[in-house]
Amino acid sequence: MAATSRDSSALVDRIARIAVDTGMTETGLPGLRVGKMTRPMARTPVVYSPSLCVVAQGRKFAYLGNKPFEYNPRSYLLCSLPLPIESEIRVASPQKPMLAAVLRFDPASIRELLAEMDDFDGRPTSPTGGIAVAPCQMTDRVHDALVRLLDAAADPMERRVLGPGLERELLFEVLRGPNGGLLRNFVMRDGSARRVATVVSYLEKNFREPLDVSSMARQAGMSNSTLHEHFKKATSLSPLQFVKKMRLHEARSQLLGGRRASEAAYDVGYTSPSQFSREFRRMFGQAPSEVAAAV
Protein backbone atom coordinates (compact mmCIF):
# COMPACT_ATOMS: atom_id res chain seq x y z
CA MET A 1 0.00 0.00 0.00
CA ALA A 2 1.14 3.55 -0.73
CA ALA A 3 2.26 5.95 1.98
CA THR A 4 -0.39 8.28 3.30
CA SER A 5 -1.23 11.40 1.33
CA ARG A 6 -3.07 12.88 4.33
CA ASP A 7 -1.63 15.58 6.54
CA SER A 8 -1.87 14.88 10.24
CA SER A 9 -4.17 17.78 11.17
CA ALA A 10 -7.27 15.58 11.47
CA LEU A 11 -5.54 13.23 13.94
CA VAL A 12 -4.03 16.17 15.82
CA ASP A 13 -7.48 17.72 16.19
CA ARG A 14 -9.15 14.52 17.43
CA ILE A 15 -6.43 13.67 19.93
CA ALA A 16 -6.18 17.24 21.24
CA ARG A 17 -9.92 17.25 22.01
CA ILE A 18 -9.57 14.19 24.25
CA ALA A 19 -6.06 14.68 25.67
CA VAL A 20 -6.78 17.81 27.68
CA ASP A 21 -4.27 16.96 30.41
CA THR A 22 -0.61 16.01 30.12
CA GLY A 23 0.09 12.29 30.13
CA MET A 24 -2.09 9.40 28.99
CA THR A 25 -5.89 9.74 28.88
CA GLU A 26 -8.45 6.94 28.59
CA THR A 27 -10.95 7.41 25.76
CA GLY A 28 -13.77 5.24 27.10
CA LEU A 29 -13.06 2.58 24.47
CA PRO A 30 -11.30 -0.44 26.00
CA GLY A 31 -7.65 -0.46 25.01
CA LEU A 32 -7.63 2.97 23.31
CA ARG A 33 -5.71 5.79 24.99
CA VAL A 34 -4.37 9.13 23.81
CA GLY A 35 -1.31 10.97 25.08
CA LYS A 36 -0.05 14.52 25.35
CA MET A 37 3.48 15.51 26.37
CA THR A 38 4.49 19.17 26.65
CA ARG A 39 8.22 18.69 27.23
CA PRO A 40 10.99 16.37 26.05
CA MET A 41 11.46 13.08 27.88
CA ALA A 42 14.82 11.36 28.27
CA ARG A 43 15.04 7.64 27.58
CA THR A 44 12.66 6.17 30.15
CA PRO A 45 12.00 2.47 30.78
CA VAL A 46 8.45 1.33 30.11
CA VAL A 47 6.76 -1.93 29.20
CA TYR A 48 4.93 -1.75 25.88
CA SER A 49 1.83 -3.91 25.52
CA PRO A 50 0.96 -5.54 22.19
CA SER A 51 -0.32 -2.42 20.49
CA LEU A 52 -0.55 0.05 17.63
CA CYS A 53 1.28 3.27 18.54
CA VAL A 54 0.64 6.43 16.48
CA VAL A 55 2.22 9.88 16.80
CA ALA A 56 0.07 12.58 15.21
CA GLN A 57 2.35 15.47 16.17
CA GLY A 58 6.04 15.27 17.04
CA ARG A 59 8.44 12.32 17.01
CA LYS A 60 8.96 9.48 19.41
CA PHE A 61 11.71 6.89 19.74
CA ALA A 62 11.47 3.40 21.21
CA TYR A 63 14.64 1.47 22.02
CA LEU A 64 14.64 -2.31 22.18
CA GLY A 65 18.08 -3.02 23.58
CA ASN A 66 20.13 -0.40 21.75
CA LYS A 67 18.10 -0.62 18.55
CA PRO A 68 16.04 2.56 17.97
CA PHE A 69 12.64 2.66 16.28
CA GLU A 70 11.23 6.06 15.30
CA TYR A 71 7.56 6.77 14.75
CA ASN A 72 6.02 10.07 13.68
CA PRO A 73 3.05 11.37 11.63
CA ARG A 74 4.34 9.45 8.58
CA SER A 75 4.79 6.13 10.37
CA TYR A 76 3.35 4.09 13.22
CA LEU A 77 4.80 1.43 15.49
CA LEU A 78 3.53 -2.12 15.80
CA CYS A 79 4.41 -4.04 18.95
CA SER A 80 3.24 -7.66 19.01
CA LEU A 81 4.51 -8.77 22.45
CA PRO A 82 4.82 -7.23 25.94
CA LEU A 83 8.35 -5.81 25.77
CA PRO A 84 10.59 -3.87 28.18
CA ILE A 85 11.42 -0.83 26.07
CA GLU A 86 12.97 2.60 26.61
CA SER A 87 10.89 5.49 25.29
CA GLU A 88 12.23 8.93 24.32
CA ILE A 89 10.66 12.22 23.23
CA ARG A 90 13.20 14.68 21.87
CA VAL A 91 10.99 17.67 20.99
CA ALA A 92 7.78 18.81 22.73
CA SER A 93 6.50 22.08 24.16
CA PRO A 94 3.27 23.54 25.58
CA GLN A 95 2.82 25.39 22.29
CA LYS A 96 3.35 22.25 20.19
CA PRO A 97 2.97 19.13 22.35
CA MET A 98 3.66 15.61 21.23
CA LEU A 99 0.27 13.99 20.58
CA ALA A 100 -0.16 10.24 20.30
CA ALA A 101 -2.73 7.44 20.30
CA VAL A 102 -2.23 3.86 21.47
CA LEU A 103 -4.57 0.94 20.75
CA ARG A 104 -3.87 -2.23 22.72
CA PHE A 105 -4.47 -5.35 20.66
CA ASP A 106 -6.90 -8.12 21.53
CA PRO A 107 -5.32 -11.34 20.19
CA ALA A 108 -8.72 -13.05 19.90
CA SER A 109 -10.04 -10.26 17.66
CA ILE A 110 -6.95 -10.48 15.47
CA ARG A 111 -7.26 -14.26 15.14
CA GLU A 112 -10.91 -13.87 14.14
CA LEU A 113 -10.03 -11.31 11.47
CA LEU A 114 -7.17 -13.40 10.14
CA ALA A 115 -9.42 -16.45 9.80
CA GLU A 116 -11.85 -14.43 7.68
CA MET A 117 -9.06 -12.87 5.61
CA ASP A 118 -7.60 -16.31 4.89
CA ASP A 119 -10.86 -17.23 3.13
CA PHE A 120 -9.99 -14.57 0.54
CA ASP A 121 -6.28 -15.33 0.37
CA GLY A 122 -5.75 -12.14 2.35
CA ARG A 123 -2.87 -13.40 4.46
CA PRO A 124 -0.59 -10.49 5.44
CA THR A 125 3.13 -10.71 4.85
CA SER A 126 5.93 -9.61 7.13
CA PRO A 127 9.45 -8.62 6.07
CA THR A 128 10.56 -8.04 9.67
CA GLY A 129 12.64 -11.21 10.04
CA GLY A 130 10.82 -12.41 13.16
CA ILE A 131 11.26 -9.32 15.35
CA ALA A 132 8.28 -8.46 17.55
CA VAL A 133 8.31 -4.68 17.02
CA ALA A 134 8.60 -2.62 13.84
CA PRO A 135 7.82 0.85 12.47
CA CYS A 136 5.39 0.86 9.53
CA GLN A 137 4.67 3.47 6.90
CA MET A 138 1.35 5.20 7.60
CA THR A 139 -1.29 4.57 4.95
CA ASP A 140 -4.42 6.59 4.10
CA ARG A 141 -6.64 3.71 5.18
CA VAL A 142 -5.03 3.27 8.60
CA HIS A 143 -5.06 7.05 9.13
CA ASP A 144 -8.74 7.40 8.17
CA ALA A 145 -9.84 4.40 10.26
CA LEU A 146 -8.13 5.84 13.33
CA VAL A 147 -9.75 9.25 12.77
CA ARG A 148 -13.19 7.59 12.63
CA LEU A 149 -12.47 5.60 15.78
CA LEU A 150 -11.39 8.72 17.68
CA ASP A 151 -14.53 10.54 16.47
CA ALA A 152 -16.67 7.74 17.90
CA ALA A 153 -14.69 7.72 21.16
CA ALA A 154 -15.66 11.35 21.77
CA ASP A 155 -19.42 10.59 21.75
CA PRO A 156 -20.91 8.19 24.35
CA MET A 157 -23.57 6.75 22.02
CA GLU A 158 -21.20 6.34 19.06
CA ARG A 159 -18.60 4.89 21.38
CA ARG A 160 -20.96 2.11 22.44
CA VAL A 161 -22.75 1.47 19.14
CA LEU A 162 -20.01 2.08 16.56
CA GLY A 163 -16.79 1.67 18.56
CA PRO A 164 -16.33 -2.13 18.30
CA GLY A 165 -16.93 -2.11 14.55
CA LEU A 166 -14.59 0.82 13.96
CA GLU A 167 -11.87 -0.82 16.06
CA ARG A 168 -12.27 -3.96 13.95
CA GLU A 169 -11.93 -1.84 10.81
CA LEU A 170 -8.72 -0.29 12.11
CA LEU A 171 -7.26 -3.70 12.99
CA PHE A 172 -8.19 -4.94 9.51
CA GLU A 173 -6.35 -2.05 7.88
CA VAL A 174 -3.30 -2.60 10.10
CA LEU A 175 -3.25 -6.28 9.14
CA ARG A 176 -3.41 -5.31 5.46
CA GLY A 177 -0.77 -2.63 5.88
CA PRO A 178 3.03 -2.84 5.91
CA ASN A 179 4.23 -5.53 8.33
CA GLY A 180 0.72 -6.72 9.11
CA GLY A 181 2.17 -10.22 9.12
CA LEU A 182 4.11 -9.29 12.25
CA LEU A 183 0.84 -9.55 14.19
CA ARG A 184 -0.15 -12.77 12.48
CA ASN A 185 3.12 -14.41 13.50
CA PHE A 186 2.51 -13.77 17.18
CA VAL A 187 -1.20 -14.58 17.53
CA MET A 188 -1.56 -17.72 15.44
CA ARG A 189 -1.11 -21.05 17.17
CA ASP A 190 1.76 -22.46 15.16
CA GLY A 191 5.33 -21.57 14.32
CA SER A 192 8.28 -20.41 16.39
CA ALA A 193 6.92 -16.87 16.79
CA ARG A 194 3.80 -18.18 18.51
CA ARG A 195 5.92 -20.32 20.84
CA VAL A 196 8.06 -17.29 21.72
CA ALA A 197 4.82 -15.43 22.45
CA THR A 198 3.82 -18.26 24.81
CA VAL A 199 7.09 -17.89 26.70
CA VAL A 200 6.76 -14.09 26.89
CA SER A 201 3.24 -14.46 28.29
CA TYR A 202 4.56 -16.95 30.86
CA LEU A 203 7.44 -14.66 31.86
CA GLU A 204 5.16 -11.63 32.13
CA LYS A 205 3.13 -13.48 34.79
CA ASN A 206 5.99 -15.30 36.53
CA PHE A 207 9.06 -13.05 36.32
CA ARG A 208 9.14 -12.78 40.12
CA GLU A 209 9.71 -16.54 40.45
CA PRO A 210 13.05 -18.39 40.16
CA LEU A 211 13.46 -19.09 36.43
CA ASP A 212 15.99 -20.83 34.25
CA VAL A 213 16.30 -21.31 30.49
CA SER A 214 15.33 -25.00 30.68
CA SER A 215 11.95 -24.22 32.28
CA MET A 216 11.30 -21.53 29.67
CA ALA A 217 12.24 -23.90 26.85
CA ARG A 218 9.77 -26.48 28.17
CA GLN A 219 7.02 -23.84 27.98
CA ALA A 220 7.88 -23.30 24.31
CA GLY A 221 8.42 -26.95 23.43
CA MET A 222 11.92 -26.04 22.19
CA SER A 223 15.47 -26.93 23.06
CA ASN A 224 17.41 -24.35 25.09
CA SER A 225 19.48 -23.29 22.08
CA THR A 226 16.48 -23.01 19.75
CA LEU A 227 14.55 -20.94 22.27
CA HIS A 228 17.53 -18.62 22.74
CA GLU A 229 17.86 -18.13 18.98
CA HIS A 230 14.19 -17.39 18.29
CA PHE A 231 13.63 -15.39 21.47
CA LYS A 232 16.55 -13.08 20.75
CA LYS A 233 15.43 -12.64 17.13
CA ALA A 234 11.97 -11.56 18.33
CA THR A 235 12.91 -9.37 21.29
CA SER A 236 16.61 -8.46 20.81
CA LEU A 237 17.15 -9.94 24.28
CA SER A 238 18.06 -13.35 25.62
CA PRO A 239 15.35 -14.95 27.81
CA LEU A 240 17.31 -14.19 31.00
CA GLN A 241 17.98 -10.59 29.93
CA PHE A 242 14.24 -10.23 29.32
CA VAL A 243 13.46 -11.47 32.84
CA LYS A 244 16.03 -9.11 34.35
CA LYS A 245 14.56 -6.10 32.53
CA MET A 246 11.02 -7.00 33.55
CA ARG A 247 12.11 -7.29 37.18
CA LEU A 248 14.02 -4.00 37.16
CA HIS A 249 11.22 -2.13 35.36
CA GLU A 250 8.72 -3.33 37.96
CA ALA A 251 11.08 -2.48 40.83
CA ARG A 252 11.55 1.05 39.51
CA SER A 253 7.76 1.50 39.26
CA GLN A 254 7.42 0.41 42.88
CA LEU A 255 10.17 2.79 44.02
CA LEU A 256 8.46 5.67 42.22
CA GLY A 257 5.29 4.63 44.03
CA GLY A 258 6.99 5.09 47.40
CA ARG A 259 8.10 1.55 48.23
CA ARG A 260 11.41 0.92 49.99
CA ALA A 261 14.28 -0.44 47.90
CA SER A 262 14.66 -3.65 49.94
CA GLU A 263 10.94 -4.40 49.68
CA ALA A 264 10.90 -3.80 45.92
CA ALA A 265 13.97 -6.01 45.43
CA TYR A 266 12.45 -9.01 47.18
CA ASP A 267 9.04 -8.49 45.60
CA VAL A 268 10.39 -8.73 42.03
CA GLY A 269 12.46 -11.83 42.72
CA TYR A 270 15.89 -10.73 43.96
CA THR A 271 17.31 -12.57 46.96
CA SER A 272 20.50 -10.47 47.11
CA PRO A 273 20.04 -6.73 47.81
CA SER A 274 23.60 -6.03 46.65
CA GLN A 275 23.00 -7.75 43.30
CA PHE A 276 19.72 -5.85 42.90
CA SER A 277 21.41 -2.53 43.64
CA ARG A 278 24.28 -3.28 41.27
CA GLU A 279 22.04 -4.33 38.36
CA PHE A 280 19.59 -1.48 39.00
CA ARG A 281 22.39 1.12 38.88
CA ARG A 282 23.83 -0.44 35.74
CA MET A 283 20.45 -0.21 33.98
CA PHE A 284 19.15 3.14 35.20
CA GLY A 285 22.31 5.05 36.16
CA GLN A 286 21.05 5.56 39.72
CA ALA A 287 21.01 3.49 42.90
CA PRO A 288 17.56 2.28 44.02
CA SER A 289 17.87 4.43 47.16
CA GLU A 290 18.42 7.53 44.99
CA VAL A 291 15.25 6.87 43.02
CA ALA A 292 13.28 6.27 46.23
CA ALA A 293 14.65 9.43 47.87
CA ALA A 294 13.62 11.58 44.89
CA VAL A 295 9.93 10.67 45.23
ZIZIKA-V101942 format. One record per residue. RES is the residue in one letter. SS is DSSP state (2 for helix, 1 for strand, 0 for the rest). PHI is phi in whole degrees, -180 to 180 (NA if undefined). OMEGA is omega in whole degrees, -180 to 180 (999 if undefined). Layout:
res/ss/phi/omega
RES/SS/PHI/OMEGA
RES/SS/PHI/OMEGA
This chain:
res/ss/phi/omega
M/0/NA/-178
A/0/-75/176
A/0/-63/-178
T/0/-63/173
S/0/-100/-178
R/0/-79/165
D/0/-85/-172
S/0/-93/-173
S/2/-63/-180
A/2/-66/177
L/2/-66/178
V/2/-57/-179
D/2/-62/-177
R/2/-65/-179
I/2/-68/-178
A/2/-62/179
R/2/-66/-176
I/2/-90/-176
A/0/-86/-179
V/0/-73/-178
D/0/-100/176
T/0/-70/-179
G/1/102/-179
M/1/-91/-178
T/1/-128/175
E/1/-73/-178
T/0/-98/-172
G/0/97/173
L/0/-93/-178
P/0/-55/176
G/0/89/-178
L/1/-106/177
R/1/-130/174
V/1/-123/-176
G/1/-134/178
K/1/-139/178
M/1/-126/-175
T/0/-106/176
R/0/-152/179
P/0/-60/178
M/1/-132/177
A/1/-65/179
R/1/-53/-174
T/1/-126/-179
P/1/-73/176
V/1/-143/173
V/1/-111/178
Y/1/-82/172
S/0/-83/171
P/0/-59/-168
S/1/-164/168
L/1/-101/-178
C/1/-119/-176
V/1/-123/172
V/1/-110/-180
A/1/-88/180
Q/1/-144/-179
G/0/102/179
R/1/-141/179
K/1/-134/180
F/1/-123/173
A/1/-118/-179
Y/1/-115/174
L/1/-108/-164
G/0/68/175
N/0/-106/-179
K/1/-90/-178
P/1/-90/173
F/1/-126/179
E/1/-101/169
Y/1/-135/-168
N/1/-159/-178
P/0/-60/180
R/0/-98/-180
S/1/-151/175
Y/1/-126/-178
L/1/-113/172
L/1/-106/176
C/1/-125/-172
S/0/-105/178
L/0/-139/169
P/0/-64/-174
L/1/-136/172
P/1/-76/-172
I/1/-127/169
E/1/-104/-176
S/1/-113/-176
E/1/-140/173
I/1/-121/-174
R/0/-92/-178
V/0/-135/174
A/0/-166/180
S/0/-151/176
P/0/-59/-180
Q/0/-74/180
K/0/-139/-178
P/0/-73/169
M/1/-77/-178
L/1/-120/-173
A/1/-143/173
A/1/-134/-179
V/1/-132/175
L/1/-114/178
R/1/-77/-177
F/0/-82/170
D/0/-105/-177
P/2/-55/-179
A/2/-64/179
S/2/-65/179
I/2/-67/178
R/2/-61/180
E/2/-63/178
L/2/-64/-179
L/2/-63/178
A/2/-62/179
E/2/-71/179
M/2/-66/180
D/2/-62/178
D/0/-63/-179
F/0/-112/-178
D/0/55/-177
G/0/-101/-177
R/0/-65/179
P/0/-71/178
T/0/-111/-178
S/0/-141/177
P/0/-93/-170
T/0/-85/177
G/0/71/175
G/0/92/180
I/0/-74/-172
A/0/-92/180
V/1/-141/-179
A/1/-161/170
P/1/-78/-178
C/1/-132/178
Q/1/-65/178
M/0/-66/176
T/0/-113/177
D/2/-59/-174
R/2/-70/175
V/2/-66/179
H/2/-57/-175
D/2/-68/179
A/2/-65/178
L/2/-69/177
V/2/-59/180
R/2/-64/179
L/2/-66/179
L/2/-68/174
D/2/-60/-180
A/2/-66/-179
A/2/-63/-177
A/0/-81/-178
D/0/-123/-175
P/2/-56/-179
M/2/-70/179
E/2/-65/180
R/2/-60/-178
R/2/-76/-172
V/2/-81/-173
L/0/-100/-172
G/2/-53/-178
P/2/-59/179
G/2/-68/179
L/2/-71/175
E/2/-65/177
R/2/-62/178
E/2/-61/179
L/2/-64/178
L/2/-60/178
F/2/-60/-179
E/2/-69/176
V/2/-66/179
L/2/-64/178
R/2/-84/-176
G/0/-84/179
P/0/-59/178
N/0/68/176
G/2/-59/178
G/2/-65/176
L/2/-58/179
L/2/-71/179
R/2/-57/-177
N/2/-56/-171
F/2/-103/176
V/2/-115/179
M/0/-75/-168
R/0/-96/177
D/0/-138/177
G/2/88/-177
S/2/-66/-179
A/2/-61/179
R/2/-64/180
R/2/-69/173
V/2/-64/178
A/2/-61/177
T/2/-62/179
V/2/-66/179
V/2/-61/178
S/2/-61/178
Y/2/-64/-179
L/2/-68/179
E/2/-60/-178
K/2/-89/-170
N/2/-124/-175
F/0/-64/178
R/0/-75/-175
E/0/-86/173
P/0/-61/-176
L/0/-134/172
D/0/-138/-175
V/2/-63/-178
S/2/-62/179
S/2/-67/177
M/2/-66/-179
A/2/-63/177
R/2/-64/177
Q/2/-60/-177
A/2/-89/-174
G/0/68/-178
M/0/-127/169
S/0/-75/179
N/2/-56/-176
S/2/-69/179
T/2/-68/177
L/2/-60/-179
H/2/-57/-178
E/2/-63/-176
H/2/-74/179
F/2/-64/-179
K/2/-68/177
K/2/-63/-177
A/2/-78/-169
T/2/-117/-174
S/0/66/-180
L/0/-131/169
S/0/-74/178
P/2/-56/-179
L/2/-72/174
Q/2/-65/178
F/2/-61/180
V/2/-60/-179
K/2/-61/-180
K/2/-65/178
M/2/-62/179
R/2/-63/-177
L/2/-70/176
H/2/-61/-179
E/2/-65/179
A/2/-62/180
R/2/-63/178
S/2/-60/180
Q/2/-67/178
L/2/-63/179
L/2/-67/177
G/0/-88/175
G/0/102/-178
R/0/-81/178
R/0/-71/-176
A/2/-60/-178
S/2/-64/179
E/2/-67/179
A/2/-63/-179
A/2/-59/-178
Y/2/-68/-178
D/2/-64/-177
V/0/-90/172
G/0/114/178
Y/0/-86/175
T/0/-104/180
S/0/-118/178
P/2/-58/-179
S/2/-68/177
Q/2/-65/177
F/2/-58/-178
S/2/-62/-179
R/2/-65/-178
E/2/-72/177
F/2/-64/180
R/2/-63/-180
R/2/-63/-177
M/2/-81/-172
F/2/-107/180
G/0/77/178
Q/0/-140/173
A/0/-75/177
P/2/-54/-179
S/2/-65/178
E/2/-69/177
V/2/-65/-179
A/2/-64/-178
A/2/-69/-177
A/0/-82/-178
V/0/-73/999
